[in-house]
């Protein structure tokens, strides 16, 4: 996955979490609003209406008693008028409840039952009031205290109590639902926030690892390359994201810098060696300077500088490097092929091998390998051709010394 995609996900996850959290909060608030509205707009008015109905019914009972106990016609007329007003008010409240405040079918059933029992009780008390209005107070008083009217009143009170209890239970349940919804919404919102934070943190952490660590490693590699350490491996070159492309670019720059340093190393050493060789007063001094410059340049070892000698086919050593204490270093070598050998010879340190390696590897200050090709004089003597430029002092050398020129003729 590329860094761009990771950053996109890192940005998208919090946004999606916020959108989801907003939708979830909206749903929870809708539920809370619905339950709260149900309690506020239906159950509270229902309980208030039931309270008013019960109060009006109680007033009707008091007015019936006052009508029976009234001693004059005017008093009975006043009580009768008040009774009719309360009766009309009670009928109005029952109709309003039926139109606007019924909660469910159970509530509607209790309303119907209450209305029926109220009608029965109302018919009975009107008969009692008619007896009282006709001057039959004793019969009216007996009927008012009778068992039939008492049973109708108890049944009506029982219906009223059951009706009020139902509405109380509905209001309590709705209120508890609101409280539970608020509590549940609070915990669910906290859980959603925690999940969004954890998810965002994980994406951020992995994005941090995929961006910062490769950049730090590449920064260390660039610093090392700038210091001339071309042998180190550039990390993350196989990555498929932007850091991989950057690492491969750094690796290309490293190879180019290494090649330039190689050329610079070769040019500087050749230039230095050429300057040293140009001032050589003799062939022996030329060979000694040559070996003293080339051998350390290529990493050390032992070497000898041989020139063609008489009789033909013999090589005479005129300079050496590291051969003073070597017991097996011969002063002259006979060529097995009988051909005229080159005057400049490189000999490796004795290792017991009959055939030395084809190249010698040295190292520069930067640590990169420097290779010099070998060519064979014979099966036992590897040689390295070294270019040298003739100088005024070289004209005094013997003819055999001039055979040391390289194939290029310089």
C-alpha positions, 0 to 999 in steps of 0.5 A: 500500500502506498503512502498516499493510500495510507494517508487517505485512509488515515484521513478517511477513518476519522471522518467516517467515524465522525459521520457514523457517530453523527448518524448514531447520535441522531438515531438515539436522540430521535428515540429519546425525543419520541419517548419524551414527547410521548410522556410530555404530550400524552401521559402527563395530560392523561394523568391530569385529565384522570385527576380532573375526572376523579375530582369532578366525580367526587363533587357530583357525589357531594352534590347528590348528598347536598340535594337530598339534605337540602331543606328548601326548594331554592337550595335544591335548585342551586344544587341541581344547577351545580350538579348539571354543570359538573355532569356536563364538565365530566362528559366533556372531559371524557369525550376529550380524553377519548379523542386526544389522550387514549394511549392504547387499546387497554386504555380505550377499554378502561375508558369505555368501562368507566363511562358505562359504570358512570352512566349506571351510577348517574342514572341511579343518583338522578332517581334519588334526586328526583325523589328528593325534589318530589319531597320524598326525602326519607325515600331519597335518603334511604336510596342514597344509603342503599346497597345498590347505589353503594355497589355502583359507586364502588364499581365506578371507583374501582374502574377509576383506580384501575384506569389511573394505575394503567396510565401511571404504568405507561408514564413510568415505563415511558420515562424509564425508556427515556432514561435507559435510552439516554444511558445507553446512548451515552455509553454507546457514544463513548464506545464509538468514540473509543473505537474511532480513537483506537482505529485512528491511532492504529492507522496513524501508528502504522503510517508513522512506521511506514513513513518515518522509519524508511525516511530515517533509514534513507537519511542515514544512508544518504549521510553515509554515502555523503561520507564516502561509504559506498559499500553499505546497502540502501534499505527499502529498495524493494518496497512498492510504495513511494519510499521504495522509489526514493530508495531506488533513486538513492541507490542509483545516486550511490552507484553513480557517486561510487563510480565517480569516486572510483574514477577520481581515485584512479586518476589521483593515484595515477597522477601521483604515481606518474609524477613520482616516476618522472623524476626517477634517475635510474631504472632501479629507482624507477622500479622501486618508486613504481612498486612503492606506489602500486603495492600499497595502492592495491592493498599491500603484498610483496612485489618485484620489478624485473627487467630482461637480461642477457642471455635472452629469456632471463629476468633480473630483479632490480627493485623489490617491495616486501622481498627483503625478508622473503626467503623464497624470492629469487634474484632472476627468473628464467622464462619457460616459453623463451619469449621476451618478457616485459620488464615490469613485473608484479609478483604476489606473496607466496601462498603455496599455490602453483597458479596465482589469481587472475587479479589483485583487489585493493581498497581505497579510503572509501572502502570500494574495491580496486581491481588490477588485471593480471597477465601471465609471463609463465605458468609461475610468474604473473605480471602487471603492465604499468604504463610509464612515460619516458623522461630525460633520465630514462635516455641514459638507461640501458636498452633493456630497460626501455622494454618496460613500456606498456601495450599502449606505448606510453 
